[in-house]
Each structure stands twice: as structure tokens, then as C-alpha cells.
Amino acid sequence: MPSRALMFINANSRSGRQDLAAVRGVLSAAGMVVTVRDCPNAEYLSAEITARAPGHDLVIIGGGDGTLNAALEGLVACGLPLGLLPLGTANDLARTLGIPTDLTAAAQAIAGGRVARIDLGWVNGKHFVNVASLGLSVQITHALTGGLKRRWGRLGYGWAAITGWRRTQPFPVRIRCDGKQASLWALQVAVGNGRHFGGGMVVAENASIDDAQLDVFALEPVGLWTYLALLPRLRKGRHGALDHVRTWRGSEILIQTVPPLPINTDGEITAMTPARFRVRPKALGVLVPKES
């Protein structure tokens, strides 16, 4: 197993200020030499990883899905496997991969687990692990402040979802998926690479993070009560059976809107439409529990 680890901890993530002595103890007992670096502004995290990765066997990221999103370009560039300490609110990648949120158990997965190769999504030059979306989800991102997440945890997503719905206007969108094209009005369009997003919702019932496919769903304009009734189905990925939800599956997707709209990747606003999406099969190695 890797013996020289480069670790970044995002102290601003929901659980980023807790004592990590137990984590260091587990890694040290496994023979790892860990170099800990302050987690810089997200804008510079990938550059820090790329610059400091030489001489290491592993990069450990302590933070939430947004922190990981900021690290992805550096992780892809250096080619080292990822060890994940889930310190965020949603921790959707950890949920998808069966990585425990208990930090001692997560450290044990890093020290004694196996490397799983996972797909990455790509949109307009930016990688993502869980989901990229536009419309409603962008408004939810604006509503889901750091204070709300720290105080209410995943419960904050419910309040942000209602607030986001009130702020979202339907928009015309054209979607082309592996050559098949559709035009419609939507409140949200989501392109999933992994399985979970938004604090445990499921992008599609059969979605997987290593199937070399992207799962797309578009929510057509609905009233508030219809939207709230949709949320339990999203927890199990069964929303695709509803009349006001359209779904696609493929490896190359083009999304066009007028006017251009911002795109949320793993909880961060990083791109704009028109947007070209691709899947990069098995592009990242992640240490997961052996039984995962």
C-alpha cells in the first residue's frame, strides 16, 4: 500500500475543525508518512496538489464534495490515488463508494483498503464526480450557505430546496444525448456521473460510478406540491417514471439554453451553457474499504 501520503484538510468544511489525532494514529500505525498541508482557497487547491505530489504515493483529501471538486484537476494531473476523509455535509461520493463517515473507519479504509477505479464526468474542461446540473440546483446552491449547512447539516438541503424552487424560472433547453435530441422547458437538468447527489438523492435507479455512462434527467415545470412529492422518489432514483421527468443515458451530451445558464458541479458553480459533457471511464483511483 502507499506509504507516503500528501494530506489536505479543509478546515472550513462542516466537520473540518475536529481533532484528527485518531486518523493520524491509524495511518502512522499502517506505516504511512503523512505530510499535512493547509487547504488553500479552492481556486488554488489543484495547483497545490500538482506542485507537491511528486515524491508521494497518495493524496488524502479531508473535506466535502465541494473540496473534492476543487481538487479533481490536480488529482487527474498527478495520477495518484485518492484517500477520502468525509468532512462535508452531503458526502455523496463517500456514500456512493461505501466509505464510512466515521473518520477512524475512513482512515482504516485508506490504510488497509483497495484501490477502486471510478469514472469522472467532464463538462467544458471541468471534471466532476457526482453530478453537474443547471436551473433549480444552482438556486439551491446559492441558498445553501455555509452557516445553514453547519447548523442544520443535511436538513438544510430541505429548506434550500424550497427556497431554490421559489427563485427558479423555467427555461428552454435543448438536449442531445449520443445523437438523440429533444427540446423542452425545464426547471432543472442534471447530468450524473456517480450515484448520489444533493445529500443522498439518487440520479437514476441503475446509476453507477464505474459504468462508463452519464445519467441525465430533466424536471419539467411543476407546482410546489408536485415538486415536494418528487423528493421521496429522488431518494431512491425512481423519479424517471413520472410524466414530468424526462431521462436519457449516454456517454456524450450537449446541453444548450438561451440565455446561457450557470452549471453546478458537485455543489460549486464552475461552468456555463452551452455545455458539452463526456464521461472519462475509470479516470481516478480511490481507496475504499475492501468489502465495498
PyMOL commands that set and color helices and strands:
alter all, ss='L'
color gray80, all
select helices_A, chain A and resi 21-29+42-52+65-78+92-97+103-112+136-143+146-152+155-167+224-234+239-241
alter helices_A, ss='H'
color red, helices_A
select strands_A, chain A and resi 4-9+33-38+58-63+82-86+114-123+126-128+131-135+171-177+180-186+188-192+196-197+201-202+214-219+245-250+252-257+262-265+268-272+275-288
alter strands_A, ss='S'
color yellow, strands_A
deselect
rebuild
show_as cartoon
